[in-house]
Amino acid sequence: MIAEEADLAEKKETLATATAKAAATLHALNLAKARLAALEATQPTDRTQRLQLNRLS
């Protein structure tokens, strides 16, 4: 019985670790998505705007 409990505890720990890693990965992806959206929001959307900005630089 003790061996089974130890095995179950190890499996729970493995699952908790995998869950934490998945949550951290999802958080990082959400941050990257937000950064990309912010970057896209500040970029000119049409050709005329891009050409005007190119002339200024």
Order of alpha helices (4+ residues) and beta strands (2+ residues): alpha-alpha
